[in-house]
């Protein structure tokens, strides 16, 4: 780890030149990793994990530099916590890489190879995207996770972490380089940008010739800025304003379970419910019980007029939801509740206010379940299940690099397959067009 | 057809307002078409086709206005030909729409619905993209084709044709509106922009809130300009610099057939071969015969030094290829030829100069065929088949809206499925996250 600090360049004279070298090297390395065998890629993942465990002291020393600088800069406790690399988190990083090694390799999978009337056989082969740029905030474990997913899916990656984690990220980068070398892969398959200069991000977003896709991870303002500025296509996840709709034909027990879990299982996650919609005819039966469950848990309720008067009649006072509440991602123990006539009004509300992340209906009605699944235009649409399931691990992707609320390419949790594309393959026997 | 001219607004006072109304109406209509049944969509396609045939005289009258204006503006013969709506072309438009009706509906198809350890069932459902903007040049038949493909795939579409075809496009738009009405669908599912003001394109490219993807169709300069300017994601096809590589283990007959057909079956198409690569050890056997075939057909050859001296020894003089030839899409009876050591050099040449459209290897060698398929990073990669097969109809997509040389979302011919995306669907029975 001793060469580590030498890799951090707080000022590089020519950022454009530096980034163009990074881009060029990434494109070149993408050819090698694109054709690397599954065994070699898994070997690299294992060797990186080994190196991370071996270098645990070095990683913690580098992390201590970031933590000290962070304290001096006055970062708040939550940020400092996210920045910290504890023994447990370092072992979890290594374990995450070993798990990625166990996932099926998506690259080279050929689907629907079929004969055409002309006699040629046509199919689609899954192929890496090429070079992926990832821009992320303080958690240094993203460096290992993102590198592992890109590597396994046959892509080269350029990582740009937050400046507050630069020492930690560079220390992890050394472990990654070591692992790539052990497996005989070019070190440039994974490059962690070695400067905190913000101009480097601007360059990355302009390098269309070297970078195939940008994935930003972090707060909404970071992602919005990157999406607006980038000339490279972006897979982005802006926010999660998720809804649960309790239909008038809902099973009461399921409704209570799903609505309670969707809000309270974790508050700060993007798949947490922010607005509960409730059919009017079932509201008297459900809402007073459910509201009490939320209040006992410490969740603040902001209700529509009907919600407020129904609860008031049950001796529960809640504040009025204002227009802005319907489009707010609280990420906190706050819930807005609206009573609607039925599913149609619920779907209209969702279409207007949802961030198209995840919506769930609770119903026993077959026709409405089918209709909700078809008509709600979100990346995950559920029946009788907690919105908290919208997650790469729960969906069986093994791991996720993010959750896309875009429509092109990948929607919802993006795992290894989301980091690939498909090309056409044609097999002939000297076939020509007539 | 009499109201037709009233729809053409050569100057709209407030283009921003007009386009925002178009965008708003498209977003609204996208909800209706997104949930429309297959039967209703097919009924609309049939009714549009009927209307086009019924209105053949009106269409030709409108087209005559465009042709007259085009002649006055001094458009060349090729452009005027592309602009013309003959009886045959009008019937072909209608027939194209009826064929789209026979294609399977991609919307709502659920794949890989499987139980997860948590007990939930997770799958992916194919869904429309939403609103598609299509910007295209002179051929008015694109108006009907593009509208049909978007409609069948459950999308609303905003079409912006070339100003030289405005009367023809508006006349076709009237037939489309009529067909949509017959099927009980909103007329705004297909909107053809009723002004030739170029500011409308600028607005379209900025309407992220209303438009989900832009598909430009036309020359390279149009597409480049749109891709650079657009804030909406673009599915684009820039150019087709396609290669055939004849390996030293090629079957001679197949090599001659594939290389000849790839160049000469049609010259002006994007899947036409522009550069032939040839393994040195087989070149003496193949090249003189093949070159004579090209020359007899009137194809100009531009050769590397080895090509020139080999052909000279066979009494054939060809001009020298210069560096620019390797990256030129001739779209004409011109072919550049390069002799390489073997497949590795061929792949390196392709990686450097190809537009990643279509490349084909001619070989009997099993290992090299597999390697070429895996390692060549183009949207179509072929073995022993003419590059001219890279086409939506030949691939069984039924129809195509374009050929994408991008990497995200769709690569190669884009048919109905390429105009859709996939969302996750989750089925539970009151399941919650632990």
Interface residues (C-beta under 8 A of the other chain):
Chain A: X31 X34 X35 X108 X114 X116 X118 X120 X122 X125 X127 X129 X130 X212 X213 X228 X231 X233 X235 X251 X253 X254 X257 X258 X260 X261 X265 X351 X360 X362 X373 X374 X375 X377 X378 X379 X380 X381 X382 X383 X384 X385 X386 X388 X389 X390 X394 X395 X396 X406 X407 X408 X409 X411 X412 X413 X421 X422 X423 X424 X425 X426 X427 X428 X429 X430 X431 X432 X433
Chain B: X31 X34 X35 X108 X114 X116 X118 X120 X122 X125 X127 X129 X130 X212 X213 X228 X231 X233 X235 X251 X253 X254 X257 X258 X260 X261 X265 X351 X360 X362 X373 X374 X375 X377 X378 X379 X380 X381 X382 X383 X384 X385 X386 X388 X389 X390 X394 X395 X396 X406 X407 X408 X409 X411 X412 X413 X421 X422 X423 X424 X425 X426 X427 X428 X429 X430 X431 X432 X433
